[in-house]
Amino acid sequence: MLLIGVSLAMVAAAGYFLPVGAWATSLADGARGTGGAGVAMFFAAYIIATVVLLPGSLLTLAAGFAYGPVWGLAIASPASVAGATCAFLLGRTVLRDWAARKVGASPRARAIDAAVEREGFKLVLLLRLSPLIPFSLLNYALSLTRVRPAAYVLASFLGMLPATALYVYLGSLAPAAAELSAASRTGSGTRTTFYVVGLLATVAVAVIVTRTARRALDVELQRSSP
């Protein structure tokens, strides 16, 4: 939640102090103007960033910034799953020794391994909804378990969707922040209310889902502990 708060503060400050509207329009027009090539480049960047352990949230924010909340989610969600899947497969093959050294000795990783052995899909889903390990490292941690690739991909897609939607929405607020600033100066509150209500609803859903998943995850890991 700290990262969400920081993102919100940055969006608000950018909208007030900088010409965010003009920048966002130029970036969005450039990204959309490249069509399929731009989307392919975004996918490639997301996969590379995930494999080398860079934070995917920044690219997810960028997707919302460039494409808006709907198309941004339609692009960022499969891109994040593709990145997670590539890291998972590399962790099971050519990077297995490295992954074992990086995360294999962690007590959390051992607890996850024991729990996944019993209920793979459910545990991956809960870990994606409320991760005990950061996203990029979790891909490699799960590659060391016995979860089936198909279950991993589907559970990752479903489990990462709420957070992806949240960060895409936050990214899409960057150009909106300039509009909110202008609206506050002209006394128009309708658009401001719309954005604020939408943001609060999105954050509330993310918080509820995360807390519910964390409680369920704690129960599952306790069942698997010796």
Phi and psi in degrees as a GROMACS rama.xvg file:
@    title "Ramachandran Plot"
@    xaxis  label "Phi"
@    yaxis  label "Psi"
@TYPE xy
-61.6813  -42.006  LEU-2
-63.5241  -36.8712  LEU-3
-63.3457  -45.1689  ILE-4
-61.5966  -43.0005  GLY-5
-62.8224  -42.1216  VAL-6
-61.0184  -43.1347  SER-7
-62.7202  -43.1279  LEU-8
-62.8413  -41.2872  ALA-9
-65.3024  -41.2334  MET-10
-61.4829  -46.532  VAL-11
-63.9091  -44.0607  ALA-12
-65.9204  -41.4646  ALA-13
-62.7409  -42.6983  ALA-14
-64.7395  -30.9357  GLY-15
-85.1722  -42.6685  TYR-16
-97.749  -20.1868  PHE-17
-119.407  159.099  LEU-18
-77.544  61.2811  PRO-19
-62.8324  -37.4493  VAL-20
-56.9977  -47.4525  GLY-21
-66.7871  -41.4682  ALA-22
-64.0276  -45.6477  TRP-23
-64.2754  -39.9987  ALA-24
-62.7488  -43.38  THR-25
-64.3803  -44.0129  SER-26
-65.1397  -45.5056  LEU-27
-63.4554  -42.4781  ALA-28
-63.6609  -39.6273  ASP-29
-65.7907  -43.2544  GLY-30
-66.0862  -46.7657  ALA-31
-69.0453  -30.6468  ARG-32
-68.1566  -22.6745  GLY-33
-83.0771  -8.39381  THR-34
60.5828  -134.728  GLY-35
-62.884  -31.7749  GLY-36
-64.3092  -40.2056  ALA-37
-65.2031  -40.3514  GLY-38
-65.2797  -42.4359  VAL-39
-62.0457  -40.067  ALA-40
-65.289  -37.8983  MET-41
-64.5618  -43.4617  PHE-42
-59.234  -46.8021  PHE-43
-61.7404  -43.042  ALA-44
-63.9109  -39.0381  ALA-45
-67.7199  -41.8764  TYR-46
-63.7945  -46.2948  ILE-47
-62.8163  -45.1282  ILE-48
-60.9736  -40.4175  ALA-49
-67.4082  -42.5349  THR-50
-64.3461  -37.6809  VAL-51
-94.1843  14.1721  VAL-52
71.1196  28.6385  LEU-53
-85.688  151.941  LEU-54
-67.7113  121.535  PRO-55
-72.968  -18.587  GLY-56
-60.9962  -31.9954  SER-57
-65.4126  -42.5094  LEU-58
-69.5254  -33.9018  LEU-59
-65.5004  -42.4333  THR-60
-59.1692  -41.2288  LEU-61
-63.9006  -35.9494  ALA-62
-62.5176  -43.7104  ALA-63
-65.6987  -38.4054  GLY-64
-61.4059  -43.7355  PHE-65
-84.5832  -37.9648  ALA-66
-112.175  -8.76751  TYR-67
88.8085  173.241  GLY-68
-67.4348  -35.5437  PRO-69
-80.8896  -58.2019  VAL-70
-68.8556  -31.3948  TRP-71
-60.6249  -42.6867  GLY-72
-67.927  -39.6734  LEU-73
-63.2841  -25.8547  ALA-74
-94.1201  -45.3522  ILE-75
-69.3433  -36.016  ALA-76
-62.8146  -54.788  SER-77
-65.2312  -30.4062  PRO-78
-65.5514  -41.3003  ALA-79
-67.0386  -37.4545  SER-80
-67.3137  -39.6621  VAL-81
-62.2943  -43.2816  ALA-82
-63.6208  -44.252  GLY-83
-63.6777  -37.6093  ALA-84
-69.7991  -41.0972  THR-85
-62.4525  -43.958  CYS-86
-63.6839  -40.5028  ALA-87
-60.7775  -46.7613  PHE-88
-68.1699  -38.391  LEU-89
-64.979  -37.9894  LEU-90
-66.7  -21.7624  GLY-91
-91.1218  -9.65336  ARG-92
-124.759  -101.748  THR-93
-69.8904  -22.9378  VAL-94
-107.088  17.6247  LEU-95
-62.7738  -44.5096  ARG-96
-62.925  -42.0997  ASP-97
-63.7508  -43.7237  TRP-98
-62.5526  -39.6377  ALA-99
-64.6151  -38.5343  ALA-100
-71.5911  -35.7808  ARG-101
-72.8309  -46.4599  LYS-102
-126.886  -11.3041  VAL-103
-64.4114  -29.337  GLY-104
-84.1241  -6.53746  ALA-105
-69.0896  133.294  SER-106
-57.6558  -35.387  PRO-107
-64.7289  -40.9707  ARG-108
-63.8861  -38.589  ALA-109
-67.7973  -38.7001  ARG-110
-65.3555  -39.5401  ALA-111
-63.7209  -43.0223  ILE-112
-59.0879  -43.9065  ASP-113
-65.886  -39.4759  ALA-114
-72.9221  -40.2235  ALA-115
-64.107  -33.1556  VAL-116
-60.089  -29.9267  GLU-117
-87.6517  -45.9677  ARG-118
-139.289  83.5582  GLU-119
-61.3254  -56.6737  GLY-120
-59.8763  -47.3324  PHE-121
-61.8743  -42.9848  LYS-122
-68.9744  -41.2751  LEU-123
-62.2689  -42.0555  VAL-124
-59.8517  -47.2605  LEU-125
-65.7763  -38.0617  LEU-126
-66.5079  -34.3835  LEU-127
-72.4551  -35.3679  ARG-128
-72.4271  -35.2318  LEU-129
-145.613  78.0961  SER-130
-69.3203  137.095  PRO-131
-82.2307  -21.8549  LEU-132
-123.295  140.222  ILE-133
-52.1856  150.596  PRO-134
-47.5088  -52.9061  PHE-135
-65.0175  -41.9488  SER-136
-70.6528  -32.1333  LEU-137
-61.829  -34.9489  LEU-138
-57.9292  -43.4255  ASN-139
-75.2639  -36.324  TYR-140
-61.0282  -42.0915  ALA-141
-71.5665  -24.6802  LEU-142
-67.0407  -20.981  SER-143
-85.7468  -8.1547  LEU-144
-91.1338  -178.9  THR-145
-97.5722  14.3245  ARG-146
-63.1998  140.158  VAL-147
-72.4141  142.759  ARG-148
-55.4904  -40.5128  PRO-149
-63.4834  -42.9634  ALA-150
-65.5337  -38.5513  ALA-151
-61.3469  -46.8631  TYR-152
-65.1112  -47.8132  VAL-153
-66.14  -44.714  LEU-154
-65.6162  -36.2224  ALA-155
-66.1983  -43.159  SER-156
-59.3539  -49.8436  PHE-157
-68.6977  -41.8046  LEU-158
-72.4928  -31.4275  GLY-159
-84.6547  -13.2871  MET-160
-59.9014  -46.3283  LEU-161
-60.2363  -46.2193  PRO-162
-66.0276  -38.908  ALA-163
-61.5376  -44.5897  THR-164
-61.084  -40.3314  ALA-165
-63.4104  -48.3216  LEU-166
-71.3979  -32.7022  TYR-167
-62.9609  -43.6608  VAL-168
-63.4186  -42.4414  TYR-169
-60.3363  -42.8605  LEU-170
-63.0814  -36.8847  GLY-171
-70.074  -16.611  SER-172
-78.1713  -11.0257  LEU-173
-59.6574  -52.0949  ALA-174
-67.6263  -30.2073  PRO-175
-67.4191  -28.2934  ALA-176
-61.0792  -37.7926  ALA-177
-65.6143  -39.0229  ALA-178
-66.0724  -38.9622  GLU-179
-63.5214  -40.2663  LEU-180
-63.2925  -43.8514  SER-181
-65.4968  -39.0504  ALA-182
-65.371  -36.9757  ALA-183
-67.1143  -30.4387  SER-184
-76.8399  -29.2995  ARG-185
-92.3716  -5.13831  THR-186
85.5324  7.69261  GLY-187
-87.0658  117.168  SER-188
-104.242  -7.97472  GLY-189
-63.8979  -50.1135  THR-190
-66.8043  -38.7708  ARG-191
-59.8042  -45.2934  THR-192
-61.2736  -41.4408  THR-193
-59.9255  -48.3619  PHE-194
-66.4074  -42.6235  TYR-195
-64.9772  -44.8572  VAL-196
-62.7724  -43.5559  VAL-197
-61.9713  -41.4377  GLY-198
-66.1694  -46.1027  LEU-199
-61.9876  -39.9554  LEU-200
-64.9751  -42.2177  ALA-201
-64.5188  -45.3276  THR-202
-64.8993  -41.1297  VAL-203
-61.0058  -43.829  ALA-204
-62.6527  -43.594  VAL-205
-62.228  -41.7309  ALA-206
-65.564  -44.8276  VAL-207
-62.48  -45.7529  ILE-208
-62.6541  -43.876  VAL-209
-63.7947  -45.2304  THR-210
-66.9416  -40.1312  ARG-211
-63.8049  -44.1112  THR-212
-64.6928  -38.1246  ALA-213
-64.5441  -41.0857  ARG-214
-63.6576  -44.5084  ARG-215
-64.9177  -37.6197  ALA-216
-66.1067  -41.9347  LEU-217
-59.684  -40.4765  ASP-218
-63.2446  -45.4535  VAL-219
-64.2066  -40.9691  GLU-220
-70.0481  -34.8257  LEU-221
-65.5942  -36.6408  GLN-222
-64.965  -28.9365  ARG-223
-90.8873  -11.8084  SER-224
-75.3142  146.477  SER-225
